[in-house]
Amino acid sequence: MKKISFVLILLAAAFNLKAQEVTGDWYGVLNIGDAQLHLVFHINKQADHYATTFDSTDQGAMGLDADKTTVNSNTVNIESTRFNFKYGGVYKPDSAIIRGTFVQGGGSLPLLLTRKGK
């Protein structure tokens, strides 16, 4: 019984560490027709939840707050009611990317996030 408890604790810790790897700065480019919009998401782990601020560098907007950030396993969701957007993606730890979709208003665009800005 002690062995099973120990294994379960190890599995829980490994799962938690994997989810926490999503914290940090994530860079992406939205391709909007001929234009590009560079975004940076800063994902942080608070005591019992995640919090995100973001920058729209081409618009000179920095440190904007997102309302809600959830991380479940490798799924990342970021929402902002003020800026009317949602981002949902899948974190790929082996390649250090988050591949997802940025939805704003009635439109949606693919948005690949990486650890390094381009």
MIVOMI-876105 format. One record per atom (N, C-alpha, C, O): residue in one letter; chain; atom name; z negated, x, y negated. Coordinates in pm, whole numbers, plus 32768, in hexadecimal, padded with zeros to 4 digits. Layout:
<rec 'A','A','CA',<Z,X,Y>>
...
END
This chain:
<rec 'M','A','N',<8000,8051,8077>>
<rec 'M','A','CA',<8000,8000,8000>>
<rec 'M','A','C',<8000,8056,7F82>>
<rec 'M','A','O',<8044,8037,7F20>>
<rec 'K','A','N',<7FB2,80C5,7F85>>
<rec 'K','A','CA',<7FAF,811E,7F12>>
<rec 'K','A','C',<8037,815D,7EF9>>
<rec 'K','A','O',<8060,8173,7E87>>
<rec 'K','A','N',<807F,817B,7F68>>
<rec 'K','A','CA',<8104,81B5,7F5C>>
<rec 'K','A','C',<8163,8155,7F16>>
<rec 'K','A','O',<81B1,817E,7EC0>>
<rec 'I','A','N',<815E,80D7,7F3C>>
<rec 'I','A','CA',<81B6,8073,7F01>>
<rec 'I','A','C',<8197,8063,7E6D>>
<rec 'I','A','O',<81F3,805B,7E1B>>
<rec 'S','A','N',<8118,805E,7E48>>
<rec 'S','A','CA',<80F2,8052,7DBB>>
<rec 'S','A','C',<8124,80C9,7D6C>>
<rec 'S','A','O',<8157,80B8,7CFD>>
<rec 'F','A','N',<8115,8140,7DA3>>
<rec 'F','A','CA',<8142,81B9,7D5F>>
<rec 'F','A','C',<81D9,81B5,7D4A>>
<rec 'F','A','O',<8208,81D8,7CDE>>
<rec 'V','A','N',<8225,818C,7DAF>>
<rec 'V','A','CA',<82B6,8184,7DA4>>
<rec 'V','A','C',<82DD,811D,7D39>>
<rec 'V','A','O',<8338,8135,7CEA>>
<rec 'L','A','N',<829A,80AC,7D38>>
<rec 'L','A','CA',<82B7,8046,7CD3>>
<rec 'L','A','C',<829B,8078,7C46>>
<rec 'L','A','O',<82E7,805C,7BE9>>
<rec 'I','A','N',<8230,80C2,7C36>>
<rec 'I','A','CA',<8210,80FC,7BB3>>
<rec 'I','A','C',<827C,8160,7B8A>>
<rec 'I','A','O',<82A6,8161,7B16>>
<rec 'L','A','N',<82A8,81B3,7BE6>>
<rec 'L','A','CA',<8313,8212,7BC8>>
<rec 'L','A','C',<8393,81CB,7BA1>>
<rec 'L','A','O',<83D6,81F4,7B42>>
<rec 'L','A','N',<83B7,8163,7BE9>>
<rec 'L','A','CA',<8430,8117,7BC9>>
<rec 'L','A','C',<8426,80D7,7B40>>
<rec 'L','A','O',<8487,80D9,7AF4>>
<rec 'A','A','N',<83B5,809E,7B20>>
<rec 'A','A','CA',<83A0,8060,7A9C>>
<rec 'A','A','C',<83AC,80C9,7A2E>>
<rec 'A','A','O',<83E9,80AF,79C6>>
<rec 'A','A','N',<8372,813D,7A43>>
<rec 'A','A','CA',<8379,81A8,79E0>>
<rec 'A','A','C',<8409,81D8,79CD>>
<rec 'A','A','O',<8435,81EF,795D>>
<rec 'A','A','N',<8452,81E7,7A3A>>
<rec 'A','A','CA',<84DE,8211,7A32>>
<rec 'A','A','C',<8531,81AA,79E7>>
<rec 'A','A','O',<8585,81CF,7995>>
<rec 'F','A','N',<851C,812B,7A02>>
<rec 'F','A','CA',<8564,80C1,79BC>>
<rec 'F','A','C',<8545,80C5,7928>>
<rec 'F','A','O',<85A0,80B9,78D5>>
<rec 'N','A','N',<84C7,80D8,7905>>
<rec 'N','A','CA',<849F,80DC,7879>>
<rec 'N','A','C',<84DC,8154,7832>>
<rec 'N','A','O',<850A,8146,77C0>>
<rec 'L','A','N',<84DF,81C8,7870>>
<rec 'L','A','CA',<851C,823D,7835>>
<rec 'L','A','C',<85B1,8229,7821>>
<rec 'L','A','O',<85E8,8252,77BA>>
<rec 'K','A','N',<85F4,81EC,787F>>
<rec 'K','A','CA',<8683,81D3,7874>>
<rec 'K','A','C',<869F,8179,77FD>>
<rec 'K','A','O',<86FC,8194,77B0>>
<rec 'A','A','N',<8652,8110,77EB>>
<rec 'A','A','CA',<8666,80B5,777B>>
<rec 'A','A','C',<864A,80FC,76F7>>
<rec 'A','A','O',<868E,80E2,7693>>
<rec 'Q','A','N',<85E8,8155,76F3>>
<rec 'Q','A','CA',<85C5,8199,7678>>
<rec 'Q','A','C',<862F,81FE,764E>>
<rec 'Q','A','O',<8634,8223,75D9>>
<rec 'E','A','N',<8682,822A,76A8>>
<rec 'E','A','CA',<86EB,8289,7683>>
<rec 'E','A','C',<874C,824E,7620>>
<rec 'E','A','O',<8797,8298,75DF>>
<rec 'V','A','N',<874D,81CC,7612>>
<rec 'V','A','CA',<87A7,818A,75B6>>
<rec 'V','A','C',<877A,819D,7525>>
<rec 'V','A','O',<87C7,8182,74C9>>
<rec 'T','A','N',<86FF,81CB,7511>>
<rec 'T','A','CA',<86CF,81E1,748A>>
<rec 'T','A','C',<8718,8257,744B>>
<rec 'T','A','O',<8746,82B2,748F>>
<rec 'G','A','N',<8721,8251,73C7>>
<rec 'G','A','CA',<8763,82BC,737D>>
<rec 'G','A','C',<87D4,8287,7328>>
<rec 'G','A','O',<87DE,820E,7310>>
<rec 'D','A','N',<8829,82E0,72FB>>
<rec 'D','A','CA',<8898,82BE,72A2>>
<rec 'D','A','C',<8919,82AE,72F3>>
<rec 'D','A','O',<893C,8301,7346>>
<rec 'W','A','N',<895F,823F,72D7>>
<rec 'W','A','CA',<89DB,821E,731D>>
<rec 'W','A','C',<8A49,8204,72B5>>
<rec 'W','A','O',<8A38,81B4,725A>>
<rec 'Y','A','N',<8AB9,8249,72C6>>
<rec 'Y','A','CA',<8B27,8245,7266>>
<rec 'Y','A','C',<8B9F,81FB,72A2>>
<rec 'Y','A','O',<8BC0,820D,7317>>
<rec 'G','A','N',<8BDE,81A9,724E>>
<rec 'G','A','CA',<8C54,8161,727C>>
<rec 'G','A','C',<8CB3,8143,720A>>
<rec 'G','A','O',<8C8E,814A,7195>>
<rec 'V','A','N',<8D2F,8120,722E>>
<rec 'V','A','CA',<8D96,80FF,71CC>>
<rec 'V','A','C',<8DD4,807A,71F2>>
<rec 'V','A','O',<8E08,806A,7260>>
<rec 'L','A','N',<8DCD,801B,7195>>
<rec 'L','A','CA',<8E13,7F9C,71A8>>
<rec 'L','A','C',<8E9F,7FAB,7171>>
<rec 'L','A','O',<8EB0,7FCF,70FC>>
<rec 'N','A','N',<8F02,7F91,71C2>>
<rec 'N','A','CA',<8F8D,7F95,7195>>
<rec 'N','A','C',<8FB6,7F07,716E>>
<rec 'N','A','O',<8FC5,7EAF,71C3>>
<rec 'I','A','N',<8FC7,7EF4,70EB>>
<rec 'I','A','CA',<8FE7,7E71,70B4>>
<rec 'I','A','C',<9073,7E78,707A>>
<rec 'I','A','O',<9085,7E9C,7006>>
<rec 'G','A','N',<90D6,7E57,70CB>>
<rec 'G','A','CA',<9161,7E66,709E>>
<rec 'G','A','C',<917D,7EF9,7085>>
<rec 'G','A','O',<916A,7F4D,70DD>>
<rec 'D','A','N',<91AA,7F18,700A>>
<rec 'D','A','CA',<91C5,7FA3,6FE5>>
<rec 'D','A','C',<914A,7FEB,6FB0>>
<rec 'D','A','O',<914D,8064,6F9A>>
<rec 'A','A','N',<90DE,7FA2,6F9D>>
<rec 'A','A','CA',<9065,7FDC,6F63>>
<rec 'A','A','C',<9000,7FFF,6FD1>>
<rec 'A','A','O',<9004,7FC9,703F>>
<rec 'Q','A','N',<8FA7,805A,6FB0>>
<rec 'Q','A','CA',<8F39,807F,7008>>
<rec 'Q','A','C',<8EB6,8070,6FBD>>
<rec 'Q','A','O',<8EAD,808C,6F46>>
<rec 'L','A','N',<8E50,8042,7006>>
<rec 'L','A','CA',<8DCB,8034,6FCD>>
<rec 'L','A','C',<8D6A,8081,7027>>
<rec 'L','A','O',<8D55,805C,709B>>
<rec 'H','A','N',<8D2F,80EA,6FF0>>
<rec 'H','A','CA',<8CD1,813E,703C>>
<rec 'H','A','C',<8C45,8103,7034>>
<rec 'H','A','O',<8C12,80E5,6FC8>>
<rec 'L','A','N',<8C08,80F2,70AA>>
<rec 'L','A','CA',<8B81,80BC,70B3>>
<rec 'L','A','C',<8B27,811E,70FC>>
<rec 'L','A','O',<8B53,8167,7154>>
<rec 'V','A','N',<8AA8,811E,70D7>>
<rec 'V','A','CA',<8A44,816E,711C>>
<rec 'V','A','C',<89CD,8113,7137>>
<rec 'V','A','O',<8996,80D7,70DB>>
<rec 'F','A','N',<89A5,8109,71B7>>
<rec 'F','A','CA',<892F,80BC,71DC>>
<rec 'F','A','C',<88C0,811E,71FE>>
<rec 'F','A','O',<88D4,817C,724B>>
<rec 'H','A','N',<884B,8107,71C4>>
<rec 'H','A','CA',<87D4,815A,71DE>>
<rec 'H','A','C',<8773,8103,722E>>
<rec 'H','A','O',<872D,80AF,71F6>>
<rec 'I','A','N',<8770,8118,72B2>>
<rec 'I','A','CA',<871D,80C7,730B>>
<rec 'I','A','C',<869A,8110,7325>>
<rec 'I','A','O',<8698,8183,7350>>
<rec 'N','A','N',<862C,80CA,730A>>
<rec 'N','A','CA',<85A6,8103,731D>>
<rec 'N','A','C',<8554,80AB,7378>>
<rec 'N','A','O',<8564,8031,737A>>
<rec 'K','A','N',<84FB,80E9,73C3>>
<rec 'K','A','CA',<849E,80A0,7419>>
<rec 'K','A','C',<841B,8095,73CE>>
<rec 'K','A','O',<83DB,80FA,73AF>>
<rec 'Q','A','N',<83F2,801A,73B3>>
<rec 'Q','A','CA',<8370,8000,7375>>
<rec 'Q','A','C',<830B,7FF1,73E8>>
<rec 'Q','A','O',<832E,800A,745B>>
<rec 'A','A','N',<8293,7FCB,73CA>>
<rec 'A','A','CA',<822B,7FBF,7431>>
<rec 'A','A','C',<8256,7F65,74A3>>
<rec 'A','A','O',<824C,7F8D,7518>>
<rec 'D','A','N',<8285,7EEE,7485>>
<rec 'D','A','CA',<82A7,7E8F,74F0>>
<rec 'D','A','C',<8333,7E54,74E0>>
<rec 'D','A','O',<8354,7DF2,7523>>
<rec 'H','A','N',<8384,7E8E,7488>>
<rec 'H','A','CA',<840B,7E5A,7474>>
<rec 'H','A','C',<8465,7EC6,7437>>
<rec 'H','A','O',<8437,7F32,7411>>
<rec 'Y','A','N',<84E5,7EA7,742F>>
<rec 'Y','A','CA',<8545,7F01,73EF>>
<rec 'Y','A','C',<8563,7ECF,7363>>
<rec 'Y','A','O',<855C,7E58,7348>>
<rec 'A','A','N',<8585,7F2B,730B>>
<rec 'A','A','CA',<85AC,7F09,7282>>
<rec 'A','A','C',<8624,7F60,725D>>
<rec 'A','A','O',<862F,7FD4,7286>>
<rec 'T','A','N',<867E,7F26,7210>>
<rec 'T','A','CA',<86F8,7F6E,71EA>>
<rec 'T','A','C',<8710,7F61,7155>>
<rec 'T','A','O',<8703,7EF6,711B>>
<rec 'T','A','N',<8734,7FD1,7118>>
<rec 'T','A','CA',<8770,7FCF,7093>>
<rec 'T','A','C',<87FE,8000,70A5>>
<rec 'T','A','O',<881F,8041,7109>>
<rec 'F','A','N',<8853,7FE1,7044>>
<rec 'F','A','CA',<88DD,800D,7052>>
<rec 'F','A','C',<8917,8032,6FCA>>
<rec 'F','A','O',<88E6,8007,6F62>>
<rec 'D','A','N',<897F,8083,6FD0>>
<rec 'D','A','CA',<89C7,80B0,6F59>>
<rec 'D','A','C',<8A59,8086,6F67>>
<rec 'D','A','O',<8A94,808D,6FD3>>
<rec 'S','A','N',<8A92,805B,6EF8>>
<rec 'S','A','CA',<8B23,8047,6EEF>>
<rec 'S','A','C',<8B52,80B0,6E8C>>
<rec 'S','A','O',<8B5D,8096,6E15>>
<rec 'T','A','N',<8B6E,8127,6EBF>>
<rec 'T','A','CA',<8B81,819C,6E69>>
<rec 'T','A','C',<8BF8,818F,6E0B>>
<rec 'T','A','O',<8BF2,81C0,6D9A>>
<rec 'D','A','N',<8C63,814D,6E37>>
<rec 'D','A','CA',<8CD8,813D,6DE0>>
<rec 'D','A','C',<8CBB,80E0,6D6B>>
<rec 'D','A','O',<8CFF,80E5,6D04>>
<rec 'Q','A','N',<8C58,808B,6D79>>
<rec 'Q','A','CA',<8C33,802F,6D0E>>
<rec 'Q','A','C',<8BBA,8061,6CBF>>
<rec 'Q','A','O',<8B8C,801F,6C62>>
<rec 'G','A','N',<8B87,80D6,6CE5>>
<rec 'G','A','CA',<8B15,8110,6C9F>>
<rec 'G','A','C',<8A93,80C4,6CB5>>
<rec 'G','A','O',<8A36,80CF,6C66>>
<rec 'A','A','N',<8A8D,8077,6D21>>
<rec 'A','A','CA',<8A15,8028,6D40>>
<rec 'A','A','C',<89C5,8071,6DAC>>
<rec 'A','A','O',<89F6,8088,6E1A>>
<rec 'M','A','N',<894A,8094,6D8C>>
<rec 'M','A','CA',<88F8,80E2,6DE8>>
<rec 'M','A','C',<8870,80A0,6DFE>>
<rec 'M','A','O',<8839,805F,6DA6>>
<rec 'G','A','N',<883C,80B2,6E78>>
<rec 'G','A','CA',<87B5,8085,6E98>>
<rec 'G','A','C',<87A3,7FEE,6E99>>
<rec 'G','A','O',<8738,7FBC,6E78>>
<rec 'L','A','N',<880A,7FA5,6EC0>>
<rec 'L','A','CA',<8803,7F13,6EC7>>
<rec 'L','A','C',<87BA,7EEA,6F47>>
<rec 'L','A','O',<87CD,7F27,6FB0>>
<rec 'D','A','N',<8768,7E84,6F3D>>
<rec 'D','A','CA',<871A,7E58,6FB1>>
<rec 'D','A','C',<8764,7DF2,7004>>
<rec 'D','A','O',<879E,7D93,6FCE>>
<rec 'A','A','N',<8764,7E05,7087>>
<rec 'A','A','CA',<8791,7D9E,70E4>>
<rec 'A','A','C',<8717,7D49,7107>>
<rec 'A','A','O',<86A6,7D7B,7107>>
<rec 'D','A','N',<872E,7CCA,7124>>
<rec 'D','A','CA',<86BE,7C70,7141>>
<rec 'D','A','C',<8685,7C82,71CC>>
<rec 'D','A','O',<860C,7C78,71E0>>
<rec 'K','A','N',<86DC,7C9C,722B>>
<rec 'K','A','CA',<86AF,7C9C,72B6>>
<rec 'K','A','C',<86FD,7D03,7307>>
<rec 'K','A','O',<8778,7D0D,72FD>>
<rec 'T','A','N',<86B4,7D4F,7356>>
<rec 'T','A','CA',<86F1,7DAD,73B4>>
<rec 'T','A','C',<86AE,7D9A,743A>>
<rec 'T','A','O',<8634,7DA0,7446>>
<rec 'T','A','N',<8700,7D83,74A0>>
<rec 'T','A','CA',<86CB,7D77,7527>>
<rec 'T','A','C',<8711,7DDB,7581>>
<rec 'T','A','O',<878A,7DF2,7576>>
<rec 'V','A','N',<86C4,7E15,75DB>>
<rec 'V','A','CA',<86F9,7E71,7640>>
<rec 'V','A','C',<86C4,7E41,76C6>>
<rec 'V','A','O',<864B,7E43,76DE>>
<rec 'N','A','N',<871E,7E17,771C>>
<rec 'N','A','CA',<86FB,7DEB,77A3>>
<rec 'N','A','C',<874D,7E3E,7804>>
<rec 'N','A','O',<87C7,7E31,780B>>
<rec 'S','A','N',<8709,7E93,784E>>
<rec 'S','A','CA',<874E,7EF1,78A6>>
<rec 'S','A','C',<87AD,7F42,784F>>
<rec 'S','A','O',<877F,7F8C,77F8>>
<rec 'N','A','N',<8830,7F37,7864>>
<rec 'N','A','CA',<8891,7F81,7813>>
<rec 'N','A','C',<88DB,7F29,77B0>>
<rec 'N','A','O',<893F,7F54,7777>>
<rec 'T','A','N',<88AD,7EAF,779B>>
<rec 'T','A','CA',<88ED,7E54,773C>>
<rec 'T','A','C',<88A5,7E5D,76B6>>
<rec 'T','A','O',<882B,7E52,76AF>>
<rec 'V','A','N',<88F3,7E72,764C>>
<rec 'V','A','CA',<88BE,7E7F,75C6>>
<rec 'V','A','C',<88F8,7E0F,756F>>
<rec 'V','A','O',<8971,7DFB,756D>>
<rec 'N','A','N',<88A1,7DC7,7529>>
<rec 'N','A','CA',<88CD,7D5E,74CD>>
<rec 'N','A','C',<8889,7D73,7446>>
<rec 'N','A','O',<880F,7D85,743F>>
<rec 'I','A','N',<88D9,7D70,73DD>>
<rec 'I','A','CA',<88A7,7D80,7354>>
<rec 'I','A','C',<88DC,7D0A,7303>>
<rec 'I','A','O',<8953,7CEA,7309>>
<rec 'E','A','N',<8883,7CCB,72B7>>
<rec 'E','A','CA',<88AB,7C56,7268>>
<rec 'E','A','C',<887A,7C61,71D8>>
<rec 'E','A','O',<880D,7C95,71BE>>
<rec 'S','A','N',<88CC,7C30,717C>>
<rec 'S','A','CA',<88A5,7C27,70F0>>
<rec 'S','A','C',<88D2,7BA0,70B9>>
<rec 'S','A','O',<894A,7B85,70B0>>
<rec 'T','A','N',<8872,7B4C,7094>>
<rec 'T','A','CA',<8897,7ACB,7058>>
<rec 'T','A','C',<88C4,7ADF,6FC8>>
<rec 'T','A','O',<891C,7A98,6F98>>
<rec 'R','A','N',<8889,7B3E,6F83>>
<rec 'R','A','CA',<88AE,7B58,6EF7>>
<rec 'R','A','C',<8941,7B80,6EEB>>
<rec 'R','A','O',<8986,7B57,6E8D>>
<rec 'F','A','N',<8971,7BD0,6F4A>>
<rec 'F','A','CA',<89FC,7BFE,6F44>>
<rec 'F','A','C',<8A54,7BB6,6FAB>>
<rec 'F','A','O',<8AC8,7BD9,6FBE>>
<rec 'N','A','N',<8A1A,7B52,6FEB>>
<rec 'N','A','CA',<8A62,7AF9,7046>>
<rec 'N','A','C',<8AB0,7B45,70B2>>
<rec 'N','A','O',<8B27,7B2C,70C7>>
<rec 'F','A','N',<8A6D,7BA3,70F6>>
<rec 'F','A','CA',<8AB1,7BE7,7164>>
<rec 'F','A','C',<8A58,7BF2,71DE>>
<rec 'F','A','O',<89DD,7BEB,71D7>>
<rec 'K','A','N',<8A9B,7C04,724E>>
<rec 'K','A','CA',<8A59,7C23,72CD>>
<rec 'K','A','C',<8AA8,7C92,730E>>
<rec 'K','A','O',<8B23,7C95,730B>>
<rec 'Y','A','N',<8A5F,7CED,734A>>
<rec 'Y','A','CA',<8A9E,7D56,739A>>
<rec 'Y','A','C',<8A5F,7D51,7425>>
<rec 'Y','A','O',<89E5,7D50,7433>>
<rec 'G','A','N',<8AB2,7D4E,7489>>
<rec 'G','A','CA',<8A83,7D52,7513>>
<rec 'G','A','C',<8ACE,7DBC,755E>>
<rec 'G','A','O',<8B49,7DBF,755C>>
<rec 'G','A','N',<8A85,7E13,75A1>>
<rec 'G','A','CA',<8AC6,7E7F,75E8>>
<rec 'G','A','C',<8A7B,7EAA,7664>>
<rec 'G','A','O',<8A09,7E80,767C>>
<rec 'V','A','N',<8ABD,7EFE,76B1>>
<rec 'V','A','CA',<8A83,7F35,772B>>
<rec 'V','A','C',<8A76,7FCB,7718>>
<rec 'V','A','O',<8AD7,8011,76FE>>
<rec 'Y','A','N',<89FA,7FFB,7726>>
<rec 'Y','A','CA',<89DC,8089,771A>>
<rec 'Y','A','C',<8A03,80D0,779B>>
<rec 'Y','A','O',<89DA,80A9,7808>>
<rec 'K','A','N',<8A54,8138,778C>>
<rec 'K','A','CA',<8A81,818A,77FD>>
<rec 'K','A','C',<8A3D,8212,77F3>>
<rec 'K','A','O',<8A70,826C,77B1>>
<rec 'P','A','N',<89C8,8222,7835>>
<rec 'P','A','CA',<897D,829F,7825>>
<rec 'P','A','C',<89C8,831B,7855>>
<rec 'P','A','O',<89B2,8388,7821>>
<rec 'D','A','N',<8A1F,830B,78B7>>
<rec 'D','A','CA',<8A67,8380,78EB>>
<rec 'D','A','C',<8ACB,83B7,7886>>
<rec 'D','A','O',<8AEB,842E,788A>>
<rec 'S','A','N',<8AFC,8363,782B>>
<rec 'S','A','CA',<8B5B,8393,77C8>>
<rec 'S','A','C',<8B25,8384,7739>>
<rec 'S','A','O',<8B6D,83A1,76D9>>
<rec 'A','A','N',<8AA8,8359,772A>>
<rec 'A','A','CA',<8A66,834C,76A8>>
<rec 'A','A','C',<8AB8,82F9,7645>>
<rec 'A','A','O',<8ACF,8322,75D4>>
<rec 'I','A','N',<8AE3,8284,7673>>
<rec 'I','A','CA',<8B2A,8227,761D>>
<rec 'I','A','C',<8AEF,819B,762E>>
<rec 'I','A','O',<8AAD,817D,7691>>
<rec 'I','A','N',<8B08,8148,75CA>>
<rec 'I','A','CA',<8AEE,80B9,75D5>>
<rec 'I','A','C',<8B73,8075,75BA>>
<rec 'I','A','O',<8BAA,807F,754C>>
<rec 'R','A','N',<8BA7,8031,761F>>
<rec 'R','A','CA',<8C28,7FEE,7612>>
<rec 'R','A','C',<8C0E,7F59,7600>>
<rec 'R','A','O',<8BD1,7F1A,7656>>
<rec 'G','A','N',<8C3E,7F22,758F>>
<rec 'G','A','CA',<8C1F,7E96,7576>>
<rec 'G','A','C',<8C7E,7E52,7517>>
<rec 'G','A','O',<8CEC,7E81,74FD>>
<rec 'T','A','N',<8C4E,7DDF,74E4>>
<rec 'T','A','CA',<8C9D,7D8B,748C>>
<rec 'T','A','C',<8C4B,7D68,7411>>
<rec 'T','A','O',<8BD7,7D41,741A>>
<rec 'F','A','N',<8C8A,7D78,739E>>
<rec 'F','A','CA',<8C4E,7D56,731D>>
<rec 'F','A','C',<8C87,7CCF,72F4>>
<rec 'F','A','O',<8D00,7CBF,72E9>>
<rec 'V','A','N',<8C2F,7C6D,72DE>>
<rec 'V','A','CA',<8C5A,7BE6,72BA>>
<rec 'V','A','C',<8C23,7BC5,7230>>
<rec 'V','A','O',<8BAB,7BD1,7216>>
<rec 'Q','A','N',<8C7E,7B9C,71D7>>
<rec 'Q','A','CA',<8C55,7B75,7151>>
<rec 'Q','A','C',<8CAD,7B03,7123>>
<rec 'Q','A','O',<8D28,7B07,7131>>
<rec 'G','A','N',<8C6D,7A9B,70EC>>
<rec 'G','A','CA',<8CBA,7A25,70C7>>
<rec 'G','A','C',<8CFA,79ED,7145>>
<rec 'G','A','O',<8CB6,79DA,71AA>>
<rec 'G','A','N',<8D7A,79D3,7140>>
<rec 'G','A','CA',<8DC0,799E,71B5>>
<rec 'G','A','C',<8E09,7A08,7205>>
<rec 'G','A','O',<8E48,79E7,7269>>
<rec 'G','A','N',<8E02,7A86,71DB>>
<rec 'G','A','CA',<8E4E,7AEF,721F>>
<rec 'G','A','C',<8DF9,7B4C,7270>>
<rec 'G','A','O',<8D80,7B56,725C>>
<rec 'S','A','N',<8E3A,7B90,72CC>>
<rec 'S','A','CA',<8DF5,7BF5,731D>>
<rec 'S','A','C',<8E51,7C6C,732F>>
<rec 'S','A','O',<8ECA,7C5F,733B>>
<rec 'L','A','N',<8E13,7CE1,7330>>
<rec 'L','A','CA',<8E5C,7D5E,7340>>
<rec 'L','A','C',<8E10,7DB9,73A1>>
<rec 'L','A','O',<8D95,7DB7,73A4>>
<rec 'P','A','N',<8E5A,7E07,73EF>>
<rec 'P','A','CA',<8E15,7E69,7444>>
<rec 'P','A','C',<8DD4,7ED4,73EC>>
<rec 'P','A','O',<8E0B,7EFA,7385>>
<rec 'L','A','N',<8D60,7F02,7416>>
<rec 'L','A','CA',<8D1B,7F6C,73CD>>
<rec 'L','A','C',<8CD9,7FCA,7431>>
<rec 'L','A','O',<8C7C,7FA4,7478>>
<rec 'L','A','N',<8D0A,8043,7435>>
<rec 'L','A','CA',<8CD4,80AC,748A>>
<rec 'L','A','C',<8C76,80FF,7436>>
<rec 'L','A','O',<8C9C,8132,73CD>>
<rec 'L','A','N',<8BFA,810D,7464>>
<rec 'L','A','CA',<8B97,815D,741E>>
<rec 'L','A','C',<8B7F,81DF,746B>>
<rec 'L','A','O',<8B72,81DE,74E5>>
<rec 'T','A','N',<8B79,824C,7421>>
<rec 'T','A','CA',<8B5E,82D0,745D>>
<rec 'T','A','C',<8AEA,8311,7412>>
<rec 'T','A','O',<8AC1,82E3,73A7>>
<rec 'R','A','N',<8AB6,837B,744B>>
<rec 'R','A','CA',<8A46,83C3,740D>>
<rec 'R','A','C',<8A70,8414,7393>>
<rec 'R','A','O',<8A1D,8431,733D>>
<rec 'K','A','N',<8AED,8439,738B>>
<rec 'K','A','CA',<8B1C,848F,731E>>
<rec 'K','A','C',<8B84,8446,72CA>>
<rec 'K','A','O',<8BDE,8405,72FF>>
<rec 'G','A','N',<8B76,8453,7246>>
<rec 'G','A','CA',<8BD7,8417,71EB>>
<rec 'G','A','C',<8C58,8465,71ED>>
<rec 'G','A','O',<8C5A,84DD,720A>>
<rec 'K','A','N',<8CC3,8421,71CF>>
<rec 'K','A','CA',<8D48,8463,71CD>>
<rec 'K','A','C',<8D7E,8469,7142>>
<rec 'K','A','O',<8DEB,849E,712D>>
END
